Structures are given as C-alpha cells and as structure tokens.
Amino acid sequence: MTSSPPNVLLVRADRWKPSNPLLENVIRKYIDEAEREACDRTGNSGTIIGGGLVLVGFGIVLAMGTGNPLAAIFAVIVLALAGLAWMGVTAPPLRVDPLRILAPMGGPGNLPAGYLVHPLAWRAGMPEFLRGVPERRLRIAVDLCRRHPGAVTDLLKMVERSERWVAEWQPGRDFSPAGRDAEVVIFANRLIEHQLRNVPVG
C-alpha cells in the first residue's frame, strides 16, 4: 500500500480523458480561489501596500528636507526595489491544502470517475485523495474509469469489492497476479453493467 500520494498523472492506455467544459471551468475556479486565498494568507499584499505608503511618506519628508525631489525619488525607488527583493527572498512558499480545493464539491472523490485520469483533477487534490490506495487498485480503476457511471470514490470502492470477491471465491484457473487482476476486472465489469442497466436515463 502506498503511503504517499501518487506523483505521476495516471494515464489510460488509450490516452482517453473526460471532457466536460462546464465542470472543468468550475474546477479551475476553485483552484484559482484556493491559490488567491493562500496568497492572501501570506500577507504579501498588505505588506506591499504598507511599505509603499511608508516609502511615499519617507520620500516626501526627504524631498522637503533636502530640497532635491529627484534625489528623494531615486532613494525611494532604490528602497522599494530592495524591499521587493527582500520580500521575494524571505516570503514563505504558497501553501495550498490540495484536499480543500474542491471541498465545496465534496472533494476530488466526488468528481465523475473519468476524472481519475484528468490533469485538472490532479491539480485539485486528486493525488492527495488517492494517498494510501494500493497501486494495483489504482491500475484497475484507471482501466474501468471510462465506463463507470459514478464518482471516483464509488469506482475505488467497487474495485475493492471486486478484489475481495475474487480473493474469496477464487474464480478462473490463472492464479498468477495478472490472472487475479483479470478476474477482478471481469467481476468489476459485471458490476458496472448492472449499474448501467439500473441508472435512470434523463
């Protein structure tokens, strides 16, 4: 069982991935909002505004005190550049909690099953959601995600159920790991067919 989230986008052998512009726009919106919130939490915008006001005041005082506005402007520019450089070096990295990006939608697990292999979902917390899911289960889920009518969570639970069924009933004659995987896929496809027959249309 993997203890860290997968760090490579899962890709199907046929390179298929779902396309739903409306849903993808919503996901992008949540990603952008999460990044903006993370940026706001660092306090950078407030620091820049405050520093700018201080420098303007300093420039006015300096210009009045020296009688040389050009020198004051030059000094303010130099200080501003130095301040921005310092902020760039010392600013903490943006920390976005990936699992909270799609929280308003119920998290990455609530995305349609096909989004298990969609790059946008992987920017929105899918790797972290998959933390701890065995590699074998992920591999089988990727093969089945195109046909599964439910969410990513439902797909993973169905594959797990299929694994347990195969382990208990030992169907087929090939007891190699590949043979067991094939039996899991066969049983899972039966479950998908059953679900598809019972999903209301319209």
Secondary structure, DSSP 8 states (H G I E B T S, - for coil): --SS---S----TT------HHHHHHHHHHHHHHHHHHHHHHTHHHHHHHHHHHHHHHHHHHHHHHS-HHHHHHHHHHHHHHHHHHHHHH-------HHHHTGGGT-GGGSBGGGGG-HHHHHTTHHHHTTT--HHHHHHHHHHTTT--SBHHHHHHHHHHHHHHHHHH--SS--SHHHHHHHHHHHHHHHHHHHHHHS---
